[in-house]
Amino acid sequence: MRIACPYCGERSLDEYLYSGDATVRRPDFASPTAQADFVKYVYERKNSPGQHRELWYHAAGCHAWLVVTRDVSTHIITAVEPAKDVALGTASSMKDTA
Amino acid sequence: MASEHYSIFSVLREALRGHKGWQPQWRDAAPQKDYDVVIVGGGGHGLATAFYLAKVYGIKRIAVVEKGWIGGGNVGRNTTIVRSNYLLPGNIPFYEMSLKMWEQLEQELNYNAMVSQRGVLNLYHSDAQRDAFARRGNSMRLHGVDAELLDQQAVRKMVPFLNYENGRFPIHGGLLQRRGGTVRHDAVAWGYARAADQLGVDIIQNCEVRGFRIEDDKVVGVETTRGFIGAKKVGLAVAGSSSRVAAMAGLRLPIESHVLQAFVTEAIKPFIDCVVTFGAGHFYISQSDKGGLVFGGDLDGYNSYAQRGNLPVVEDVCEGGMALMPRIGRVRLLRHWGGIMDMSMDGSPIIDRTPVPGLYLNAGWCYGGFKATPASGLCFAHLLASDTTHKTAAAYRLDRFATGHAIDEKGMGPQPNLH
């Protein structure tokens, strides 16, 4: 398994740090259900086999945060996008589905 | 139902008649219409649970359903180490009970599980690490568990061939638990399966659970590849796949599945007579009775259901091994493989009811599940039989994350890949 950083090209896994599920979103702390929402956000994960959107940090490279789409049953990577583009909704995968 | 008793006499008898009289160790049971308790997962924990349910709690109609075959999952993929060198109050009594049960296991099951209390030695490489290990050892001793803090000289006497003068990570000493050791992992699965079968438990192999039947908000059985099986209570013991199976009942667990790799070398002459762990990286090693060096290291660190890992961790593990004992450098690897770990958010397991009545959960064993097998089985059986938590496993609640009672042995926070 190697990750193709959009800025640096394909690099070995040991250049990257893993930071888990990229689909969880920090809830609104002012919401009346904030306590339960934060438990879900911090602790509970879907963790299903198949496609997984996850955060990787290119620590020994360009320091970019990336959102990698990978099949956790086969380790096949289908997309690597800068996390910033994903957060702003400008990632190419999002344009395709728009 | 097989009922032959294993002893020196049965071995001699069979030796004299060409080993033609051995019976299968458990029946190949077909599913009945319904059971009092159905346990999903025929690994060590599931089989142990079935055994203690029948033996200690007197439950009569029990089935274990397994999607593959007995001993084909994580119980056959671990590195066979047993120990109870834990730090936190929620953990120590549980793992110590488990170690005491290992000490009695072979008599209890009438099965040779090759329990070998050869000692587990955790090395320390700095003053700070020595202090941390002293604290752990003190915590163990306060709970009545054996622990000895060794200086470098004492470690040299035990394992003279380590690289004590490693420039970056000199070995200063170690924390030794003499009662720790190894157990033949497959034999644990087979021994529990045979003993449970003798008590009437149906072990149903090649039977995958595809869903739960829930009526009036209560579980009434499991849908399997071999049809519907009714159950008053269903217990999940499917570590590695807990999230996937629990999702069929609408649950979302505080667990991520990660891959952990392990390695075994070609057989060599007797070399290491205890379990040694490298404190400056993540590397642990022991030698099997067949002669192979069995070793492993850290998780790969990313979510995976693939049962195989990647080369950077292989390299990291081998570097740890070479830093610790350079003389293994020319030994060739025979096999290496991966297993899927239920990594919980605090590194500790869960033995508890679920929000779905009738559905019980045994999960989150991270990469420490093998040593817990007997105690996990007993505590889960207690929960299934009595609907109350066993006092030794009282801390392993599913809601501890919401209530702030996480048991974070390594102090890593909710980062499953760091536990």
Boltz contact constraints between the chains, C-beta under 6 A:
constraints:
  - contact:
      token1: [A, 1]
      token2: [B, 310]
      max_distance: 6.0
  - contact:
      token1: [A, 13]
      token2: [B, 310]
      max_distance: 6.0
  - contact:
      token1: [A, 13]
      token2: [B, 312]
      max_distance: 6.0
  - contact:
      token1: [A, 14]
      token2: [B, 312]
      max_distance: 6.0
  - contact:
      token1: [A, 18]
      token2: [B, 301]
      max_distance: 6.0
  - contact:
      token1: [A, 18]
      token2: [B, 302]
      max_distance: 6.0
  - contact:
      token1: [A, 18]
      token2: [B, 417]
      max_distance: 6.0
  - contact:
      token1: [A, 39]
      token2: [B, 402]
      max_distance: 6.0
  - contact:
      token1: [A, 42]
      token2: [B, 414]
      max_distance: 6.0
  - contact:
      token1: [A, 43]
      token2: [B, 254]
      max_distance: 6.0
  - contact:
      token1: [A, 43]
      token2: [B, 345]
      max_distance: 6.0
  - contact:
      token1: [A, 43]
      token2: [B, 401]
      max_distance: 6.0
  - contact:
      token1: [A, 43]
      token2: [B, 414]
      max_distance: 6.0
  - contact:
      token1: [A, 44]
      token2: [B, 252]
      max_distance: 6.0
  - contact:
      token1: [A, 44]
      token2: [B, 254]
      max_distance: 6.0
  - contact:
      token1: [A, 45]
      token2: [B, 256]
      max_distance: 6.0
  - contact:
      token1: [A, 47]
      token2: [B, 243]
      max_distance: 6.0
  - contact:
      token1: [A, 47]
      token2: [B, 256]
      max_distance: 6.0
  - contact:
      token1: [A, 47]
      token2: [B, 257]
      max_distance: 6.0
  - contact:
      token1: [A, 49]
      token2: [B, 305]
      max_distance: 6.0
  - contact:
      token1: [A, 52]
      token2: [B, 303]
      max_distance: 6.0
  - contact:
      token1: [A, 72]
      token2: [B, 303]
      max_distance: 6.0
  - contact:
      token1: [A, 72]
      token2: [B, 304]
      max_distance: 6.0
  - contact:
      token1: [A, 72]
      token2: [B, 305]
      max_distance: 6.0
  - contact:
      token1: [A, 73]
      token2: [B, 305]
      max_distance: 6.0
  - contact:
      token1: [A, 73]
      token2: [B, 306]
      max_distance: 6.0
  - contact:
      token1: [A, 75]
      token2: [B, 306]
      max_distance: 6.0
